[in-house]
Amino acid sequence: MSGFISSSDKDSLMRASYYQITRNFTKTVNRFVAFKDEDKLIEIPHGIGQRSKFIDLMIKYFESLEEYEKCNKLLKLKELVEMAGD
């Protein structure tokens, strides 16, 4: 992925996704919209195990930047996602 996207674009995408999925945990658990831009959105379906993998990817990214508060919030969301059957 890093070969196709600049570091600043990756950072923008990760931060936009972070704010999208952590804004409302209940909505995210029910309908995991990882990215939204006007009328376009990227949703990860329930029950295929990709939601928790996406959260893991985000945790790894924010750990590398030492943004541990974001990591903690993502871990809490991941726990809820897994309890819901992802």
KOLGU-4560 file (N, C-alpha, C; in nm, 3 decimals, padded with zeros to 5 digits):
<recs>
<n_xx: 00.083 n_yy: -00.119 n_zz: 00.000 ca_xx: 00.000 ca_yy: 00.000 ca_zz: 00.000 c_xx: 00.087 c_yy: 00.125 c_zz: 00.000 mol: A seq: 1 type: MET>
<n_xx: 00.197 n_yy: 00.125 n_zz: 00.076 ca_xx: 00.278 ca_yy: 00.246 ca_zz: 00.084 c_xx: 00.340 c_yy: 00.282 c_zz: -00.050 mol: A seq: 2 type: SER>
<n_xx: 00.353 n_yy: 00.186 n_zz: -00.141 ca_xx: 00.407 ca_yy: 00.215 ca_zz: -00.272 c_xx: 00.309 c_yy: 00.289 c_zz: -00.362 mol: A seq: 3 type: GLY>
<n_xx: 00.183 n_yy: 00.289 n_zz: -00.327 ca_xx: 00.080 ca_yy: 00.349 ca_zz: -00.411 c_xx: 00.025 c_yy: 00.480 c_zz: -00.357 mol: A seq: 4 type: PHE>
<n_xx: 00.056 n_yy: 00.512 n_zz: -00.234 ca_xx: -00.002 ca_yy: 00.629 ca_zz: -00.170 c_xx: 00.107 c_yy: 00.703 c_zz: -00.092 mol: A seq: 5 type: ILE>
<n_xx: 00.103 n_yy: 00.834 n_zz: -00.098 ca_xx: 00.204 ca_yy: 00.913 ca_zz: -00.026 c_xx: 00.178 c_yy: 00.905 c_zz: 00.124 mol: A seq: 6 type: SER>
<n_xx: 00.279 n_yy: 00.937 n_zz: 00.203 ca_xx: 00.266 ca_yy: 00.934 ca_zz: 00.349 c_xx: 00.161 c_yy: 01.031 c_zz: 00.397 mol: A seq: 7 type: SER>
<n_xx: 00.156 n_yy: 01.148 n_zz: 00.337 ca_xx: 00.056 ca_yy: 01.246 ca_zz: 00.381 c_xx: -00.086 c_yy: 01.202 c_zz: 00.343 mol: A seq: 8 type: SER>
<n_xx: -00.100 n_yy: 01.139 n_zz: 00.226 ca_xx: -00.232 ca_yy: 01.088 ca_zz: 00.188 c_xx: -00.274 c_yy: 00.974 c_zz: 00.280 mol: A seq: 9 type: ASP>
<n_xx: -00.179 n_yy: 00.887 n_zz: 00.314 ca_xx: -00.209 ca_yy: 00.776 ca_zz: 00.405 c_xx: -00.252 c_yy: 00.831 c_zz: 00.540 mol: A seq: 10 type: LYS>
<n_xx: -00.181 n_yy: 00.931 n_zz: 00.589 ca_xx: -00.215 ca_yy: 00.990 ca_zz: 00.718 c_xx: -00.355 c_yy: 01.050 c_zz: 00.714 mol: A seq: 11 type: ASP>
<n_xx: -00.385 n_yy: 01.121 n_zz: 00.608 ca_xx: -00.519 ca_yy: 01.182 ca_zz: 00.594 c_xx: -00.628 c_yy: 01.074 c_zz: 00.592 mol: A seq: 12 type: SER>
<n_xx: -00.603 n_yy: 00.968 n_zz: 00.518 ca_xx: -00.699 ca_yy: 00.859 ca_zz: 00.508 c_xx: -00.719 c_yy: 00.789 c_zz: 00.643 mol: A seq: 13 type: LEU>
<n_xx: -00.609 n_yy: 00.761 n_zz: 00.712 ca_xx: -00.619 ca_yy: 00.693 ca_zz: 00.842 c_xx: -00.693 c_yy: 00.780 c_zz: 00.943 mol: A seq: 14 type: MET>
<n_xx: -00.665 n_yy: 00.908 n_zz: 00.944 ca_xx: -00.732 ca_yy: 00.997 ca_zz: 01.039 c_xx: -00.880 c_yy: 01.013 c_zz: 01.006 mol: A seq: 15 type: ARG>
<n_xx: -00.912 n_yy: 01.024 n_zz: 00.879 ca_xx: -01.053 ca_yy: 01.033 ca_zz: 00.839 c_xx: -01.128 c_yy: 00.905 c_zz: 00.878 mol: A seq: 16 type: ALA>
<n_xx: -01.065 n_yy: 00.791 n_zz: 00.856 ca_xx: -01.127 ca_yy: 00.664 ca_zz: 00.894 c_xx: -01.142 c_yy: 00.653 c_zz: 01.045 mol: A seq: 17 type: SER>
<n_xx: -01.039 n_yy: 00.695 n_zz: 01.117 ca_xx: -01.045 ca_yy: 00.692 ca_zz: 01.264 c_xx: -01.165 c_yy: 00.772 c_zz: 01.314 mol: A seq: 18 type: TYR>
<n_xx: -01.178 n_yy: 00.894 n_zz: 01.267 ca_xx: -01.289 ca_yy: 00.977 ca_zz: 01.314 c_xx: -01.424 c_yy: 00.922 c_zz: 01.270 mol: A seq: 19 type: TYR>
<n_xx: -01.429 n_yy: 00.862 n_zz: 01.155 ca_xx: -01.553 ca_yy: 00.803 ca_zz: 01.105 c_xx: -01.599 c_yy: 00.686 c_zz: 01.194 mol: A seq: 20 type: GLN>
<n_xx: -01.506 n_yy: 00.597 n_zz: 01.228 ca_xx: -01.548 ca_yy: 00.477 ca_zz: 01.303 c_xx: -01.556 c_yy: 00.498 c_zz: 01.453 mol: A seq: 21 type: ILE>
<n_xx: -01.490 n_yy: 00.601 n_zz: 01.507 ca_xx: -01.495 ca_yy: 00.621 ca_zz: 01.653 c_xx: -01.596 c_yy: 00.727 c_zz: 01.694 mol: A seq: 22 type: THR>
<n_xx: -01.660 n_yy: 00.788 n_zz: 01.598 ca_xx: -01.757 ca_yy: 00.893 ca_zz: 01.630 c_xx: -01.877 c_yy: 00.839 c_zz: 01.708 mol: A seq: 23 type: ARG>
<n_xx: -01.924 n_yy: 00.721 n_zz: 01.670 ca_xx: -02.040 ca_yy: 00.661 ca_zz: 01.736 c_xx: -02.023 c_yy: 00.509 c_zz: 01.732 mol: A seq: 24 type: ASN>
<n_xx: -01.981 n_yy: 00.452 n_zz: 01.845 ca_xx: -01.951 ca_yy: 00.308 ca_zz: 01.852 c_xx: -02.072 c_yy: 00.223 c_zz: 01.814 mol: A seq: 25 type: PHE>
<n_xx: -02.190 n_yy: 00.261 n_zz: 01.859 ca_xx: -02.310 ca_yy: 00.181 ca_zz: 01.830 c_xx: -02.336 c_yy: 00.174 c_zz: 01.680 mol: A seq: 26 type: THR>
<n_xx: -02.329 n_yy: 00.288 n_zz: 01.614 ca_xx: -02.349 ca_yy: 00.289 ca_zz: 01.469 c_xx: -02.241 c_yy: 00.207 c_zz: 01.398 mol: A seq: 27 type: LYS>
<n_xx: -02.118 n_yy: 00.220 n_zz: 01.445 ca_xx: -02.008 ca_yy: 00.148 ca_zz: 01.381 c_xx: -02.023 c_yy: -00.002 c_zz: 01.397 mol: A seq: 28 type: THR>
<n_xx: -02.064 n_yy: -00.048 n_zz: 01.513 ca_xx: -02.083 ca_yy: -00.193 ca_zz: 01.534 c_xx: -02.193 c_yy: -00.244 c_zz: 01.441 mol: A seq: 29 type: VAL>
<n_xx: -02.299 n_yy: -00.166 n_zz: 01.424 ca_xx: -02.410 ca_yy: -00.209 ca_zz: 01.339 c_xx: -02.381 c_yy: -00.195 c_zz: 01.190 mol: A seq: 30 type: ASN>
<n_xx: -02.312 n_yy: -00.089 n_zz: 01.153 ca_xx: -02.282 ca_yy: -00.063 ca_zz: 01.012 c_xx: -02.144 c_yy: 00.001 c_zz: 01.005 mol: A seq: 31 type: ARG>
<n_xx: -02.044 n_yy: -00.078 n_zz: 00.973 ca_xx: -01.905 ca_yy: -00.037 ca_zz: 00.981 c_xx: -01.865 c_yy: 00.041 c_zz: 00.855 mol: A seq: 32 type: PHE>
<n_xx: -01.887 n_yy: 00.172 n_zz: 00.860 ca_xx: -01.848 ca_yy: 00.259 ca_zz: 00.749 c_xx: -01.707 c_yy: 00.310 c_zz: 00.780 mol: A seq: 33 type: VAL>
<n_xx: -01.609 n_yy: 00.257 n_zz: 00.708 ca_xx: -01.469 ca_yy: 00.290 ca_zz: 00.735 c_xx: -01.429 c_yy: 00.425 c_zz: 00.677 mol: A seq: 34 type: ALA>
<n_xx: -01.498 n_yy: 00.469 n_zz: 00.573 ca_xx: -01.466 ca_yy: 00.597 ca_zz: 00.511 c_xx: -01.589 c_yy: 00.651 c_zz: 00.442 mol: A seq: 35 type: PHE>
<n_xx: -01.608 n_yy: 00.783 n_zz: 00.455 ca_xx: -01.722 ca_yy: 00.846 ca_zz: 00.390 c_xx: -01.679 c_yy: 00.981 c_zz: 00.336 mol: A seq: 36 type: LYS>
<n_xx: -01.714 n_yy: 01.005 n_zz: 00.210 ca_xx: -01.683 ca_yy: 01.132 ca_zz: 00.145 c_xx: -01.804 c_yy: 01.170 c_zz: 00.060 mol: A seq: 37 type: ASP>
<n_xx: -01.877 n_yy: 01.270 n_zz: 00.107 ca_xx: -02.000 ca_yy: 01.314 ca_zz: 00.043 c_xx: -02.094 c_yy: 01.196 c_zz: 00.022 mol: A seq: 38 type: GLU>
<n_xx: -02.119 n_yy: 01.156 n_zz: -00.103 ca_xx: -02.214 ca_yy: 01.046 ca_zz: -00.128 c_xx: -02.144 c_yy: 00.912 c_zz: -00.147 mol: A seq: 39 type: ASP>
<n_xx: -02.014 n_yy: 00.907 n_zz: -00.131 ca_xx: -01.939 ca_yy: 00.782 ca_zz: -00.147 c_xx: -01.898 c_yy: 00.730 c_zz: -00.010 mol: A seq: 40 type: LYS>
<n_xx: -01.907 n_yy: 00.598 n_zz: 00.007 ca_xx: -01.864 ca_yy: 00.540 ca_zz: 00.133 c_xx: -01.804 c_yy: 00.401 c_zz: 00.112 mol: A seq: 41 type: LEU>
<n_xx: -01.721 n_yy: 00.364 n_zz: 00.207 ca_xx: -01.662 ca_yy: 00.230 ca_zz: 00.209 c_xx: -01.712 c_yy: 00.164 c_zz: 00.336 mol: A seq: 42 type: ILE>
<n_xx: -01.786 n_yy: 00.056 n_zz: 00.319 ca_xx: -01.843 ca_yy: -00.018 ca_zz: 00.432 c_xx: -01.784 c_yy: -00.158 c_zz: 00.435 mol: A seq: 43 type: GLU>
<n_xx: -01.747 n_yy: -00.203 n_zz: 00.555 ca_xx: -01.696 ca_yy: -00.339 ca_zz: 00.572 c_xx: -01.811 c_yy: -00.425 c_zz: 00.626 mol: A seq: 44 type: ILE>
<n_xx: -01.849 n_yy: -00.529 n_zz: 00.551 ca_xx: -01.963 ca_yy: -00.613 ca_zz: 00.590 c_xx: -01.941 c_yy: -00.685 c_zz: 00.724 mol: A seq: 45 type: PRO>
<n_xx: -02.050 n_yy: -00.719 n_zz: 00.787 ca_xx: -02.050 ca_yy: -00.792 ca_zz: 00.914 c_xx: -02.021 c_yy: -00.940 c_zz: 00.890 mol: A seq: 46 type: HIS>
<n_xx: -01.950 n_yy: -01.000 n_zz: 00.985 ca_xx: -01.937 ca_yy: -01.144 ca_zz: 00.989 c_xx: -01.829 c_yy: -01.207 c_zz: 00.903 mol: A seq: 47 type: GLY>
<n_xx: -01.740 n_yy: -01.126 n_zz: 00.845 ca_xx: -01.634 ca_yy: -01.185 ca_zz: 00.762 c_xx: -01.495 c_yy: -01.166 c_zz: 00.823 mol: A seq: 48 type: ILE>
<n_xx: -01.489 n_yy: -01.106 n_zz: 00.942 ca_xx: -01.362 ca_yy: -01.091 ca_zz: 01.014 c_xx: -01.275 c_yy: -00.975 c_zz: 00.968 mol: A seq: 49 type: GLY>
<n_xx: -01.323 n_yy: -00.895 n_zz: 00.875 ca_xx: -01.241 ca_yy: -00.785 ca_zz: 00.823 c_xx: -01.248 c_yy: -00.658 c_zz: 00.907 mol: A seq: 50 type: GLN>
<n_xx: -01.354 n_yy: -00.644 n_zz: 00.984 ca_xx: -01.367 ca_yy: -00.523 ca_zz: 01.067 c_xx: -01.255 c_yy: -00.518 c_zz: 01.171 mol: A seq: 51 type: ARG>
<n_xx: -01.234 n_yy: -00.628 n_zz: 01.242 ca_xx: -01.130 ca_yy: -00.629 ca_zz: 01.345 c_xx: -00.991 c_yy: -00.619 c_zz: 01.282 mol: A seq: 52 type: SER>
<n_xx: -00.973 n_yy: -00.675 n_zz: 01.163 ca_xx: -00.844 ca_yy: -00.662 ca_zz: 01.093 c_xx: -00.818 c_yy: -00.517 c_zz: 01.054 mol: A seq: 53 type: LYS>
<n_xx: -00.922 n_yy: -00.448 n_zz: 01.010 ca_xx: -00.907 ca_yy: -00.306 ca_zz: 00.976 c_xx: -00.869 c_yy: -00.226 c_zz: 01.100 mol: A seq: 54 type: PHE>
<n_xx: -00.933 n_yy: -00.255 n_zz: 01.212 ca_xx: -00.901 ca_yy: -00.186 ca_zz: 01.337 c_xx: -00.757 c_yy: -00.216 c_zz: 01.377 mol: A seq: 55 type: ILE>
<n_xx: -00.713 n_yy: -00.340 n_zz: 01.362 ca_xx: -00.573 ca_yy: -00.375 ca_zz: 01.393 c_xx: -00.476 c_yy: -00.295 c_zz: 01.307 mol: A seq: 56 type: ASP>
<n_xx: -00.508 n_yy: -00.279 n_zz: 01.181 ca_xx: -00.425 ca_yy: -00.200 ca_zz: 01.089 c_xx: -00.415 c_yy: -00.055 c_zz: 01.138 mol: A seq: 57 type: LEU>
<n_xx: -00.527 n_yy: -00.001 n_zz: 01.182 ca_xx: -00.527 ca_yy: 00.136 ca_zz: 01.233 c_xx: -00.449 c_yy: 00.148 c_zz: 01.363 mol: A seq: 58 type: MET>
<n_xx: -00.463 n_yy: 00.050 n_zz: 01.451 ca_xx: -00.389 ca_yy: 00.052 ca_zz: 01.577 c_xx: -00.238 c_yy: 00.051 c_zz: 01.549 mol: A seq: 59 type: ILE>
<n_xx: -00.196 n_yy: -00.035 n_zz: 01.458 ca_xx: -00.054 ca_yy: -00.042 ca_zz: 01.423 c_xx: -00.004 c_yy: 00.092 c_zz: 01.370 mol: A seq: 60 type: LYS>
<n_xx: -00.084 n_yy: 00.157 n_zz: 01.286 ca_xx: -00.047 ca_yy: 00.286 ca_zz: 01.230 c_xx: -00.032 c_yy: 00.391 c_zz: 01.341 mol: A seq: 61 type: TYR>
<n_xx: -00.131 n_yy: 00.402 n_zz: 01.428 ca_xx: -00.126 ca_yy: 00.505 ca_zz: 01.531 c_xx: -00.023 c_yy: 00.473 c_zz: 01.640 mol: A seq: 62 type: PHE>
<n_xx: 00.007 n_yy: 00.345 n_zz: 01.663 ca_xx: 00.117 ca_yy: 00.309 ca_zz: 01.753 c_xx: 00.249 c_yy: 00.362 c_zz: 01.698 mol: A seq: 63 type: GLU>
<n_xx: 00.268 n_yy: 00.351 n_zz: 01.567 ca_xx: 00.393 ca_yy: 00.397 ca_zz: 01.507 c_xx: 00.410 c_yy: 00.549 c_zz: 01.523 mol: A seq: 64 type: SER>
<n_xx: 00.301 n_yy: 00.619 n_zz: 01.540 ca_xx: 00.305 ca_yy: 00.764 ca_zz: 01.562 c_xx: 00.298 c_yy: 00.800 c_zz: 01.710 mol: A seq: 65 type: LEU>
<n_xx: 00.293 n_yy: 00.697 n_zz: 01.795 ca_xx: 00.282 ca_yy: 00.712 ca_zz: 01.941 c_xx: 00.157 c_yy: 00.789 c_zz: 01.982 mol: A seq: 66 type: GLU>
<n_xx: 00.048 n_yy: 00.766 n_zz: 01.912 ca_xx: -00.081 ca_yy: 00.826 ca_zz: 01.946 c_xx: -00.163 c_yy: 00.720 c_zz: 02.020 mol: A seq: 67 type: GLU>
<n_xx: -00.124 n_yy: 00.698 n_zz: 02.144 ca_xx: -00.177 ca_yy: 00.587 ca_zz: 02.222 c_xx: -00.322 c_yy: 00.607 c_zz: 02.266 mol: A seq: 68 type: TYR>
<n_xx: -00.367 n_yy: 00.731 n_zz: 02.275 ca_xx: -00.508 ca_yy: 00.755 ca_zz: 02.310 c_xx: -00.599 c_yy: 00.700 c_zz: 02.200 mol: A seq: 69 type: GLU>
<n_xx: -00.558 n_yy: 00.721 n_zz: 02.075 ca_xx: -00.635 ca_yy: 00.667 ca_zz: 01.963 c_xx: -00.634 c_yy: 00.514 c_zz: 01.967 mol: A seq: 70 type: LYS>
<n_xx: -00.518 n_yy: 00.457 n_zz: 01.996 ca_xx: -00.506 ca_yy: 00.311 ca_zz: 02.004 c_xx: -00.600 c_yy: 00.255 c_zz: 02.110 mol: A seq: 71 type: CYS>
<n_xx: -00.606 n_yy: 00.320 n_zz: 02.224 ca_xx: -00.692 ca_yy: 00.275 ca_zz: 02.333 c_xx: -00.839 c_yy: 00.278 c_zz: 02.291 mol: A seq: 72 type: ASN>
<n_xx: -00.879 n_yy: 00.385 n_zz: 02.226 ca_xx: -01.018 ca_yy: 00.396 ca_zz: 02.179 c_xx: -01.048 c_yy: 00.289 c_zz: 02.075 mol: A seq: 73 type: LYS>
<n_xx: -00.953 n_yy: 00.264 n_zz: 01.986 ca_xx: -00.971 ca_yy: 00.160 ca_zz: 01.884 c_xx: -00.979 c_yy: 00.021 c_zz: 01.945 mol: A seq: 74 type: LEU>
<n_xx: -00.902 n_yy: -00.004 n_zz: 02.050 ca_xx: -00.909 ca_yy: -00.133 ca_zz: 02.119 c_xx: -01.047 c_yy: -00.155 c_zz: 02.181 mol: A seq: 75 type: LEU>
<n_xx: -01.104 n_yy: -00.050 n_zz: 02.238 ca_xx: -01.239 ca_yy: -00.061 ca_zz: 02.295 c_xx: -01.341 c_yy: -00.091 c_zz: 02.186 mol: A seq: 76 type: LYS>
<n_xx: -01.327 n_yy: -00.024 n_zz: 02.071 ca_xx: -01.417 ca_yy: -00.049 ca_zz: 01.959 c_xx: -01.400 c_yy: -00.192 c_zz: 01.908 mol: A seq: 77 type: LEU>
<n_xx: -01.277 n_yy: -00.238 n_zz: 01.898 ca_xx: -01.250 ca_yy: -00.373 ca_zz: 01.849 c_xx: -01.318 c_yy: -00.477 c_zz: 01.938 mol: A seq: 78 type: LYS>
<n_xx: -01.312 n_yy: -00.455 n_zz: 02.069 ca_xx: -01.377 ca_yy: -00.548 ca_zz: 02.162 c_xx: -01.527 c_yy: -00.556 c_zz: 02.135 mol: A seq: 79 type: GLU>
<n_xx: -01.590 n_yy: -00.442 n_zz: 02.113 ca_xx: -01.734 ca_yy: -00.440 ca_zz: 02.082 c_xx: -01.764 c_yy: -00.507 c_zz: 01.949 mol: A seq: 80 type: LEU>
<n_xx: -01.681 n_yy: -00.482 n_zz: 01.849 ca_xx: -01.699 ca_yy: -00.542 ca_zz: 01.716 c_xx: -01.689 c_yy: -00.693 c_zz: 01.726 mol: A seq: 81 type: VAL>
<n_xx: -01.592 n_yy: -00.743 n_zz: 01.800 ca_xx: -01.575 ca_yy: -00.888 ca_zz: 01.815 c_xx: -01.689 c_yy: -00.950 c_zz: 01.894 mol: A seq: 82 type: GLU>
<n_xx: -01.739 n_yy: -00.879 n_zz: 01.995 ca_xx: -01.853 ca_yy: -00.931 ca_zz: 02.072 c_xx: -01.977 c_yy: -00.939 c_zz: 01.985 mol: A seq: 83 type: MET>
<n_xx: -01.987 n_yy: -00.852 n_zz: 01.885 ca_xx: -02.103 ca_yy: -00.851 ca_zz: 01.795 c_xx: -02.093 c_yy: -00.957 c_zz: 01.685 mol: A seq: 84 type: ALA>
<n_xx: -01.983 n_yy: -01.029 n_zz: 01.679 ca_xx: -01.974 ca_yy: -01.139 ca_zz: 01.586 c_xx: -01.885 c_yy: -01.120 c_zz: 01.465 mol: A seq: 85 type: GLY>
<n_xx: -01.794 n_yy: -01.023 n_zz: 01.472 ca_xx: -01.704 ca_yy: -01.008 ca_zz: 01.358 c_xx: -01.583 c_yy: -01.095 c_zz: 01.382 mol: A seq: 86 type: ASP>
</recs>
